[in-house]
Amino acid sequence: MTPEQQQQWMREALQEAHRAFAEQEVPVGAVVVCDGRVVGRGRNRKEALRDPTAHAEVLALRQAAHHLDRWRLSGCSLVVTLEPCPMCMGAMISARIERLVFACPDPKSGAARSLYQLGQDERFNHRFEVVGGVLAEPAAELLRRFFRQRR
């Protein structure tokens, strides 16, 4: 995936984050890309679904698996606006994704780079490429705006 493609798909993820913002959810969006097309979309929906696992990444992975009719998402990339938490990284390991692309780091629960590097941990049965910082500022500004409004 070229840097231009990473930005293209991150813009798609940012659209999902804006939808979450409009729904008064923490504005995180994700897309799963396979063979040059989006096969799964997700945005945070914890409040709407009353589900602690309804993170953007998990919902995008579920939709991609359903769309492709397989749980192994080999050859797919997950693009998300915020560095994933340990739960979401575990889901990516289980799904056997090829690559994670994220926008801004999460110093409090980020498990791709900030606190842990689960995608490269050799103790797991699957590892994948991790690219961070793609369109980080627009994603971070949306999060800042959301939390300013909540206070």
N, C-alpha and C positions, 0 to 999 in steps of 0.2 A: 504494500500500500504506500503510495507516494505521499509526501507531505501535502500536496494539493488535494489528494483524495481524502486524507485525514481531515483536512479543514472542511471539505465538502460534506462529509458524513457528520462531523461535529456540528455543523450548522443544522443538520436534520435533528440531532440530539438536542440542540438548543431550542428548536421549535417545540419539542416535547416538554422541555423544562419550562418554557413560557406557558404551555397549557397547564402544567402543574401549578404554576404561580397563580394563574387565573382561577384555579379551583381551590386556592388557599392551602395548597400542599407545599412542602419544601420543594423548591424548584430544581429538581434533578430530572434529567431526561436521558434516555439511552436508545440506541438502535443497534441491531445486529445486522451486519453486512456479510453477504455470501455471494460469491460470483458477481460482484459489482452491482448488487441490488440489495435494498433493505428487505429483510425477511422477518424482522421482528422489531416492534417499537414498544417502549415503556416509559412511564413517568411515575414519580412517586405517587402512590394512592393509599398510603397507610390510613389516613383519616377517613377517606370515602369508603374503603373496604373494611375498615376496622380490623386490619391485618398487619401484624408487625413484620411480616415477610414481604409486603407489597412495595418493595423497593423497585426503582426504575429498571435496574439491571435484571432482577429476577423476572419481572413481568415481560421484559424484552426477550429473555432467554426462553421463557415458556411459549411465547408467541412464535418465536423462530422454530422451536422444536415441533410445535403443532403444524406450522406452515410447511416445514421440510419433511414432516412425518418421520422424525428420528430424534433421539435424545442426544446422540453424539453430534456436536456441532463443529467437527473437524473442518478446517478450511474457512471458518467464519471468524469475523472480528466483532468485538463488542466495543462500541464507542459511547462514552458516557461523560456527562458534564462535570462530575465530581469524582475524585478518587474513591474507589469502592471500599466498603467495609469488609471485615472478615467473612461475614455470611455470604456476601455477594461474590467475593473472591473464591470461596468454597464452591459456590454454584458454577462458576466459570471453570474451575478445575474439573468438577464432575462432568460438565458439558464438553470438555476437551476442546475449548476454543483455541484458535491459533494465535490471536492477538487481542490485547486490550489497549485502547486509546482513551486517555482521559484528559480533561481540561485542567481543572485546578486541584491542587493537593488538599487533603483533609487532615490537618495536623492532629485532630482529636480521635479519629477512627480510621484513617486511611491504611489499608492493608496491602496496597500495591507498592508503595515506596515509603510513606511517612513513618508509620509505626512498624510495619512488617513488609516483607517482599514475598508474599505467598505465591505469586505467579512464577517465581524462580526457585522456590525452595525444593531442593533435591530430595527431601524426604517424602514428597508427594509423588504419585504415579504419573503426573502430567505437569509440564511446565509450558509457559507461553511467553511470547514477546510482550513487553510493556512499554508503551510510549506515553509520556506525560507532558503536560504544558500546551496542548493544542487548543488554541483560542481560549486560553485560561482567563484572560481579563473579562471578556463578556460574561462568562459563566460565573466568575467570582462576583461581578457587579450585580448580577441578578440575585444571587444569594444574599449579598449585603442589603440590597433593596428590600427583599422579603423580610429579613430579620429586623431591619429598621422599622418597617411597618408594624411588626408584631409587638414591638416594645412600647 
